[in-house]
Amino acid sequence: MIEELLPDAVVTVEAYGHEDADTPLYPEEAALVARAVAKRRREFAVVRSCARRAMEKLGVPPQPVLSGERGAPRWPAGLAGSMTHCDGFGAAALVRATDLASLGIDAEVHGPLPDGVLASVALPAEEVRLRRLAAERPDIHWDRLLFSAKESVYKTWFPLTGKWLDFMEADIELNPGGTFRAALLVPGPWVGGRRVGHFDGRWTAGRGLVATAIALPHT
């Protein structure tokens, strides 16, 4: 599902249901979730299994994926990547750092956001656009899709900056054709000698999920 949103250089591995939930963790990984509830441990194991299989596809020996600052995954040297999980789904996407500057993926259960959440993640202009999109394509929960896109934006942003990005610091325009553009409302990261002012991404919906992905080139 996410693979179709990313360029060929990116390796994506996905798991549905409880697939890979019993995959053994490295001791260092297990220590991170030793006190977590069963659901959290299961999701943690699934995405790390996906990540290890993606490493193998890139010819990189499988190894632990630990958490760095703000929980961001720490990838082996020379790799960039992103992971996501929600109820019944997990995925990891990896790429050689020479091929992309950064990468962000996110998947969410395809349903409306809980009451009150939209106001905390959407700018007024975004809410106006969501209403227009809902009238055009009522089969899509555009509020949930916006939330997913903002998650992908943050996952792309953080490895480049090491800084927090608030939901209100990116203005996202979703397009019915499966693309979106996120205008950064704060100074963007430097990539290839230039400051990036926006991220371009793609989205899809199916199998009870919505998914978004951003592949940021070096230039």
Backbone hydrogen bonds, N-H to C=O, Kabsch-Sander energy under -0.5 kcal/mol:
donor,donor_aa,acceptor,acceptor_aa,energy
5,L,2,I,-2.1
6,L,3,E,-1.5
10,V,7,P,-1.8
11,V,94,L,-3.1
12,T,10,V,-0.5
13,V,92,A,-2.4
15,A,90,G,-2.8
17,G,88,G,-2.5
19,E,16,Y,-1.7
21,A,18,H,-2.1
23,T,20,D,-1.6
29,E,26,Y,-0.6
30,A,26,Y,-2.8
31,A,27,P,-1.9
32,L,28,E,-0.6
32,L,29,E,-1.2
33,V,29,E,-0.7
33,V,30,A,-0.8
34,A,31,A,-0.7
36,A,33,V,-1.4
41,R,37,V,-2.2
42,R,38,A,-2.5
43,E,39,K,-2.3
44,F,40,R,-2.4
45,A,41,R,-2.2
46,V,42,R,-2.3
47,V,43,E,-2.2
48,R,44,F,-1.5
49,S,45,A,-2.1
50,C,46,V,-2.2
51,A,47,V,-2.3
52,R,48,R,-2.3
53,R,49,S,-2.1
54,A,50,C,-2.0
55,M,51,A,-2.3
56,E,52,R,-2.1
57,K,53,R,-1.8
58,L,54,A,-1.3
58,L,55,M,-0.5
59,G,56,E,-1.4
60,V,55,M,-2.9
66,L,64,P,-0.6
66,L,74,R,-0.6
68,G,72,A,-3.7
71,G,68,G,-1.8
72,A,69,E,-1.9
74,R,66,L,-2.6
75,W,73,P,-0.7
79,L,76,P,-1.9
80,A,95,V,-2.8
82,S,93,A,-2.0
84,T,91,A,-2.3
86,C,89,F,-2.4
89,F,86,C,-2.2
90,G,15,A,-2.1
91,A,84,T,-2.4
92,A,13,V,-2.1
93,A,82,S,-2.7
94,L,11,V,-2.7
95,V,80,A,-2.4
97,A,78,G,-2.7
99,D,96,R,-2.3
100,L,96,R,-1.1
101,A,216,L,-2.6
102,S,216,L,-1.3
104,G,214,I,-2.3
106,D,212,T,-2.2
108,E,210,V,-2.7
110,H,208,G,-2.7
111,G,109,V,-1.6
117,V,114,P,-2.0
118,L,114,P,-0.5
120,S,117,V,-1.5
121,V,117,V,-0.7
121,V,118,L,-1.5
122,A,118,L,-2.4
127,E,123,L,-2.2
128,V,124,P,-1.9
129,R,125,A,-1.9
130,L,126,E,-2.5
131,R,127,E,-1.9
132,R,128,V,-1.6
133,L,129,R,-2.6
134,A,130,L,-2.6
135,A,131,R,-1.5
136,E,132,R,-1.5
137,R,133,L,-3.3
140,I,137,R,-1.5
142,W,140,I,-1.4
145,L,141,H,-2.0
146,L,142,W,-2.4
147,F,143,D,-2.0
148,S,144,R,-2.3
149,A,145,L,-2.6
150,K,146,L,-2.3
151,E,147,F,-1.8
152,S,148,S,-2.2
153,V,149,A,-2.2
154,Y,150,K,-2.2
155,K,151,E,-2.3
156,T,152,S,-1.7
157,W,153,V,-2.5
158,F,154,Y,-2.8
160,L,157,W,-1.1
161,T,157,W,-1.3
161,T,158,F,-0.5
162,G,158,F,-3.3
169,E,166,D,-2.1
170,A,167,F,-0.9
171,D,183,A,-2.7
172,I,170,A,-0.7
173,E,181,R,-2.7
174,L,172,I,-0.6
175,N,179,T,-2.7
178,G,175,N,-2.0
179,T,175,N,-0.6
180,F,201,G,-2.1
181,R,173,E,-1.8
182,A,199,F,-3.1
183,A,171,D,-2.7
183,A,181,R,-0.6
184,L,182,A,-0.5
184,L,197,G,-2.5
185,L,169,E,-2.7
191,V,189,P,-0.5
191,V,194,R,-3.3
194,R,191,V,-1.2
196,V,189,P,-3.0
196,V,194,R,-0.6
199,F,182,A,-2.1
201,G,180,F,-2.9
202,R,213,A,-2.3
203,W,178,G,-2.3
204,T,211,A,-2.1
206,G,209,L,-2.5
209,L,206,G,-1.9
210,V,108,E,-2.5
211,A,204,T,-2.5
212,T,106,D,-2.7
213,A,202,R,-2.1
214,I,104,G,-2.7
215,A,200,D,-0.6
216,L,102,S,-2.3
216,L,214,I,-0.5
